[in-house]
Amino acid sequence: MEKGLSQIELGKAAGVTFQQIQKYETGRNRISASRLYRFANALDVEVAAFYEGIDTVHVS
């Protein structure tokens, strides 16, 4: 929404249908790293933008 793209336009840019976009948004389907990269490119953001506000987990 911030970039002014519809689900259809975003789907076309990332190579998926708008129905698939809806499944990603609701968490019904997982998203691969390569698809996430395509979304970042379509939205003109860094992949890290999708992780803003998520606490870092430290594994020891």
C-alpha positions, 0 to 999 in steps of 0.5 A: 500500500505504501508503494501504491501497488495493488496485489495484482501489480505486485503479483505480476512483478514477483511472478505470482497471482494476487491470490498467492499474495493474499495467502502470503499476507495471511500466513497461509503459505510460506515465502521462499527467500528468492520470492522475498527477494523478488518482492523487495525488488518490486517494492524497491526496498532492501530485504531487511525492510521485511524484518523491521521491528522483529527482535533479534534471536541470539543462538548460543 
